Amino acid sequence: MTQHELASLWRHMLADLREPDLIWQLLALAACLLLAKLGERLVRSRQIGAGSGWEFGRGGLKRITFPLLAVVLILIARPVAEEWIRVSLLSLALPLLSSLAVIRVVFYVLRLSFAESTWLVQFERVFAGLVWVVVALHITGLLPGVIDVLESVAFTAGKQKLTLWNLLQGAAAVLVTVFLALWLSGAIERRLHAAAGLDSNLRVVLARLSRALLILLAVLIGLPMVGIDLTTLSVFGGALGVGLGFGLQKIASNYVSGFIILLDNSIRIGNVITVGADRGEVTRITTRYTVLKNPGGVEALVPNELLIGSVVQNESYSDPRVRIALPVQVSYDSDLERAMGIMAAAASAQPRVLADPVPAALVLAFADSGINLELGFWVGDPEQGVGGLRSDINLAIWREFKQAGISIPFPQREIRILKDHGND
């Protein structure tokens, strides 16, 4: 629909406000919208496209059902009603409903790309408001005047003259191409996650690289589409690069370290690692930080630069099994063989303790207060924590020692009092 046709339609609509036909137009429009709403509910109650692998059919079609059905019903009702009444209101509703369908399709693509984002709800309202303002300006014929005002605000960047209208066009083109790139990268990421024989870290690297490359390609395609020469941005790009080099050095280092970690497989999701005072299971690896979750549920965000530049104890790097040492001290008059047997049996009775290697007790040293023993046993799930397991084994040892008459000594100190014979 051309600008002249929309302007004429708007004038006819204003004229219809003084005609009794407006009531019949409102009733016809309300009937079309009501039937479209009922059709939307019918579609939402059915699993359209379920099992077909067509993601757009399962989600996107349900979101655009109402505006599309409304447009179709109005297109059918308009020539029928035109025989008796004027239909300016019905014709005016067509571009508004079409823009609503476009808005919902755009935000369906965004939800595919940002599944866990909460900002989409507010952004959808802002975006919908902007689209409706543009449509309203277009219908009322005010849009060319607004464009002229935006084109009057101009400035130069290098050898090219840019206007505010050019920048808005460029931003819109970049947004469209970036949205398409995000949707395509989301499809690639789902394909990578579905590949059973692909390493998990490699999946993350390929997904993030594909997203970054597609976004860069989208920007390089979107700006020239509206006549913005990318060479004019070289001055700003150079200044921005210098600023990033000095001000964001740590952040850049963390991002590079994140890609190194993902590529060399030194740390993987599910590993139990210790770095500094933090120990826990690796639950997530991003390009900036790594998430460690300890057995208490507390999550530590460790910068990737720290994982590259310091010693990391990986308890499940090549073998998930970990040896746990449990120190125990008995008195000198105890039966060592029986005490060591009780300790090994207490460990073997725990379901988490591995049978191979078999739990064993060792004599470490003859200390001041007693004999130091050590119970060594292996577990295959260190990510579950070992604090509760230590407590269960210690409690079992204490009970068996008590029944067997084996005592755990208190610290003993010998005090000698020297008498000064010179004062006698």
C-alpha positions in Angstrom: 0.0 0.0 0.0 1.5 3.3 -1.2 1.8 6.5 0.9 -0.8 8.2 -1.2 -3.3 5.3 -0.7 -2.6 5.4 3.0 -3.2 9.1 3.2 -6.4 8.8 1.3 -7.5 5.9 3.5 -6.8 8.1 6.6 -8.9 10.9 5.3 -11.7 8.5 4.5 -11.4 7.1 8.0 -11.7 10.5 9.6 -14.8 11.2 7.4 -16.3 7.9 8.5 -16.3 9.0 12.1 -19.3 11.2 11.3 -21.1 8.4 9.5 -23.4 5.7 11.0 -21.5 3.1 9.0 -18.8 3.3 11.6 -20.8 1.2 14.0 -21.2 -1.6 11.4 -17.5 -1.4 10.6 -16.7 -1.7 14.3 -19.0 -4.7 14.6 -17.4 -6.4 11.6 -13.9 -5.7 12.9 -14.8 -7.0 16.3 -16.3 -10.2 14.8 -13.1 -10.8 12.7 -10.9 -10.3 15.8 -13.1 -12.6 17.9 -13.0 -15.4 15.3 -9.2 -14.9 15.0 -8.8 -15.2 18.8 -10.9 -18.4 18.8 -8.7 -19.8 16.0 -5.6 -18.9 18.0 -6.9 -20.9 21.0 -7.6 -23.9 18.8 -4.1 -23.8 17.4 -2.5 -23.5 20.8 -4.4 -26.5 22.0 -2.9 -28.7 19.3 0.7 -29.8 19.0 1.3 -28.4 15.5 4.5 -29.8 14.0 5.2 -32.0 17.0 7.9 -34.5 16.2 8.5 -33.1 12.7 11.7 -31.2 13.8 10.2 -27.9 12.4 10.9 -25.6 15.4 9.3 -22.6 13.7 6.1 -24.5 13.2 5.8 -25.5 16.9 6.5 -22.1 18.3 6.4 -19.3 15.7 3.1 -20.3 14.1 1.2 -20.2 17.4 2.5 -16.7 18.1 1.4 -15.3 14.7 -1.9 -17.2 14.4 -4.0 -14.3 15.8 -2.8 -11.5 13.5 -2.6 -13.7 10.4 -6.1 -15.1 10.9 -7.4 -11.6 11.6 -5.8 -10.3 8.3 -7.3 -13.2 6.4 -10.8 -12.7 7.9 -10.7 -9.0 7.2 -9.6 -9.6 3.6 -12.6 -11.9 3.2 -15.1 -9.6 5.1 -14.0 -6.3 3.4 -15.3 -7.0 -0.2 -18.5 -8.5 1.3 -19.2 -5.5 3.5 -18.2 -3.1 0.8 -21.5 -3.8 -0.9 -23.5 -2.0 1.8 -21.1 0.1 4.0 -17.8 1.9 3.7 -14.8 -0.2 4.9 -12.1 2.4 5.7 -11.7 1.1 9.2 -11.2 -2.5 8.0 -8.6 -1.4 5.5 -6.8 0.6 8.2 -6.7 -2.4 10.4 -4.7 -4.5 7.9 -1.3 -2.7 8.2 -1.7 -2.7 12.0 -2.3 -6.4 12.2 0.4 -7.1 9.7 2.9 -5.2 11.8 1.8 -7.2 14.9 2.6 -10.4 13.0 6.0 -9.1 12.1 6.7 -8.1 15.7 5.8 -11.5 17.0 7.9 -13.3 14.4 10.9 -11.1 15.2 10.6 -11.9 18.9 10.1 -15.6 18.3 13.6 -15.5 16.7 14.9 -13.6 19.6 13.6 -16.1 22.1 15.3 -18.9 20.2 18.6 -17.1 20.4 18.2 -15.8 24.0 16.2 -18.6 25.7 17.1 -17.6 29.2 17.0 -13.8 28.9 14.6 -11.8 31.0 15.1 -8.5 29.2 13.1 -9.6 26.1 9.7 -8.9 27.7 10.6 -5.2 28.2 12.4 -4.9 24.9 9.4 -6.4 23.1 7.2 -3.7 24.5 9.6 -1.0 23.4 10.1 -2.5 20.0 6.4 -2.9 19.5 5.8 0.7 20.5 8.4 1.9 17.9 6.9 -0.2 15.2 3.4 1.1 15.9 4.6 4.7 16.0 6.3 4.2 12.5 3.1 2.6 11.2 1.0 5.4 12.6 3.2 8.0 11.0 3.1 6.2 7.8 -0.7 6.0 7.8 -1.2 9.6 8.7 1.3 10.8 6.1 3.7 12.4 8.7 6.5 9.9 8.1 8.1 11.8 5.1 8.3 15.0 7.2 10.0 13.1 10.0 12.5 11.6 7.6 13.3 15.0 6.2 14.0 16.3 9.7 16.3 13.3 10.4 18.2 13.8 7.1 18.8 17.5 8.0 20.9 16.5 11.0 24.2 15.6 9.3 27.9 15.2 10.2 31.0 14.0 8.5 33.1 10.9 9.3 36.3 10.9 7.3 35.3 11.6 3.7 31.7 10.5 4.0 28.8 12.6 5.1 26.4 10.8 7.4 23.0 11.8 8.5 20.9 10.8 11.5 18.5 9.0 9.1 21.5 7.0 7.6 22.5 5.9 11.1 19.0 4.8 12.0 18.8 2.9 8.8 22.2 1.3 9.5 21.1 0.4 13.1 17.9 -1.2 11.8 19.8 -3.2 9.1 22.4 -4.4 11.6 19.7 -5.4 14.0 17.9 -7.4 11.3 21.0 -9.2 10.1 22.2 -9.8 13.7 18.9 -11.3 14.6 19.1 -13.6 11.6 22.7 -14.5 12.5 21.6 -15.3 16.1 18.8 -17.5 14.9 21.2 -19.3 12.5 23.8 -19.7 15.3 21.1 -21.1 17.6 20.3 -23.7 15.0 24.0 -24.6 14.6 24.3 -24.9 18.4 21.4 -27.2 18.7 22.9 -29.4 15.9 26.2 -29.5 17.8 24.6 -30.5 21.0 22.8 -33.3 19.2 26.1 -34.7 17.9 26.8 -37.6 20.2 30.4 -38.3 19.2 31.6 -34.7 19.7 33.5 -33.6 22.8 31.5 -31.3 25.1 34.2 -28.6 25.2 34.6 -28.7 21.4 30.8 -28.2 21.1 31.0 -25.1 23.2 34.0 -23.7 21.3 32.4 -24.3 17.9 29.1 -22.8 19.0 30.7 -19.6 20.3 33.0 -19.2 17.4 30.1 -19.7 14.9 28.0 -17.1 16.8 30.9 -14.6 16.9 31.7 -15.0 13.2 28.0 -14.8 12.2 27.5 -11.6 14.2 30.6 -10.1 12.6 29.4 -11.1 9.2 26.0 -9.6 9.9 27.5 -6.2 10.8 29.7 -6.3 7.7 26.7 -7.0 5.5 24.2 -4.7 7.3 26.1 -1.4 7.2 27.0 -1.4 3.4 23.3 -2.2 2.7 22.3 1.3 3.7 25.3 3.0 2.1 27.6 3.4 5.1 31.2 2.9 4.0 33.0 0.7 6.6 36.4 2.4 5.9 35.0 5.6 7.5 34.8 3.8 10.8 38.5 2.9 10.7 39.5 5.9 12.8 36.9 5.1 15.4 37.9 1.5 15.3 41.6 2.3 15.9 40.8 4.6 18.9 38.4 1.9 20.3 41.1 -0.7 19.9 43.7 1.4 21.8 41.1 2.0 24.6 40.3 -1.7 24.8 44.0 -2.6 24.9 44.7 -0.5 27.9 41.4 -0.5 29.8 40.1 -4.0 29.2 43.4 -5.9 29.3 42.3 -8.2 32.1 38.9 -8.9 30.4 40.6 -9.7 27.1 43.1 -12.0 28.9 40.2 -13.9 30.5 38.4 -14.3 27.2 41.6 -15.7 25.5 42.2 -18.0 28.5 38.7 -19.2 28.2 39.2 -20.3 24.6 42.5 -22.0 25.5 40.8 -24.0 28.3 38.0 -25.0 26.0 40.4 -26.1 23.2 43.1 -28.0 25.2 40.5 -30.0 27.3 42.7 -29.5 30.5 39.5 -28.6 32.4 36.2 -30.2 31.5 32.6 -29.9 32.8 32.2 -32.4 35.6 35.8 -32.3 36.7 36.6 -31.7 40.4 39.4 -29.1 40.7 41.1 -27.0 43.4 42.5 -23.6 42.5 43.7 -21.5 45.5 41.2 -21.8 48.3 38.3 -22.8 46.0 37.4 -26.5 45.4 34.4 -27.8 43.6 32.9 -29.4 40.5 33.1 -27.5 37.2 29.5 -26.9 36.2 30.0 -24.3 33.5 32.9 -22.9 31.4 32.3 -19.5 29.8 34.8 -17.4 27.8 35.3 -15.1 30.8 35.0 -17.3 33.9 34.6 -20.9 35.1 31.9 -21.9 37.7 32.9 -24.2 40.6 30.2 -25.6 42.7 31.3 -27.0 46.1 29.5 -29.8 48.0 27.7 -27.1 50.1 26.1 -25.7 47.0 28.1 -22.5 46.9 29.3 -21.5 43.4 32.6 -19.7 42.9 33.2 -17.7 39.7 36.9 -18.2 38.9 38.4 -15.9 36.2 39.9 -18.0 33.4 43.2 -16.1 33.6 43.7 -17.6 37.1 43.2 -21.1 35.8 45.8 -20.6 33.1 48.4 -18.8 35.2 48.3 -20.8 38.4 48.5 -24.5 39.5 45.2 -26.3 39.3 44.6 -29.6 41.1 42.3 -31.6 38.8 41.1 -34.6 40.8 39.4 -36.1 37.7 41.7 -35.1 34.9 42.5 -38.6 33.6 41.0 -40.7 36.3 37.9 -39.8 38.3 39.0 -42.0 41.2 40.5 -40.2 44.2 42.3 -41.5 47.3 41.2 -40.2 50.7 43.5 -40.4 53.7 41.9 -40.6 57.1 44.3 -40.2 60.1 43.7 -42.1 63.4 45.8 -42.4 66.5 45.7 -45.3 69.0 47.4 -45.9 72.3 50.6 -47.8 72.6 49.0 -50.7 74.5 46.5 -51.3 71.6 46.4 -54.3 69.3 47.6 -52.7 66.1 46.6 -55.5 63.7 43.1 -55.5 65.1 42.8 -51.8 65.0 44.0 -51.7 61.4 41.5 -54.4 60.5 38.7 -52.5 62.1 39.6 -49.4 60.1 39.7 -51.2 56.8 36.4 -52.9 57.5 34.8 -49.6 58.3 35.8 -48.2 55.0 34.8 -51.3 53.0 31.3 -51.1 54.5 30.6 -47.8 52.8 28.9 -48.1 49.4 30.8 -45.2 47.9 34.2 -46.7 48.8 35.7 -48.6 45.8 36.6 -52.3 46.3 39.6 -52.0 44.0 42.0 -50.8 45.2 41.0 -52.3 48.5 41.0 -50.0 51.6 44.1 -50.4 53.7 45.5 -49.1 57.0 49.1 -48.0 57.4 51.4 -47.3 60.4 52.7 -43.8 59.9 54.7 -42.9 63.0 55.2 -43.5 66.7 54.1 -40.2 68.1 54.4 -38.7 71.6 50.9 -39.6 72.7 50.2 -42.7 70.6 50.7 -44.5 67.3 49.6 -42.7 64.2 47.7 -44.8 61.7 46.3 -43.8 58.3 43.3 -45.3 56.6 43.5 -45.0 52.8 40.5 -45.7 50.5 39.4 -44.7 47.0 36.2 -43.1 45.8 34.9 -42.7 42.2 32.6 -39.8 42.8 34.6 -37.0 44.5 32.2 -34.4 43.1 29.6 -35.7 45.7 31.9 -34.5 48.5 33.9 -36.4 51.1 33.0 -34.7 54.3 30.0 -36.9 55.0 31.9 -40.0 54.1 34.7 -39.2 56.4 32.2 -38.6 59.2 30.5 -42.0 58.6 33.8 -43.9 58.6 35.1 -42.1 61.7 31.9 -42.9 63.6 32.1 -46.6 62.6 35.7 -46.8 63.7 34.9 -45.1 67.0 32.1 -47.6 67.7 34.2 -50.7 66.9 37.2 -49.4 68.9 35.0 -48.9 71.9 33.7 -52.5 71.7 37.2 -53.9 71.1 38.7 -51.9 74.0 41.0 -49.9 71.7 41.6 -46.5 73.1 42.3 -43.2 71.3 44.8 -41.5 73.6 44.6 -38.0 75.0 47.7 -35.8 74.6 50.2 -36.8 77.3 52.7 -34.5 78.9 55.3 -35.4 81.5 56.1 -32.7 84.0 59.3 -32.9 86.0 59.8 -30.7 89.0 63.5 -30.0 89.7 64.4 -29.3 93.3 66.9 -26.6 94.0 69.3 -28.3 96.6 71.3 -25.1 97.0 68.5 -23.5 99.1 68.1 -26.3 101.6 
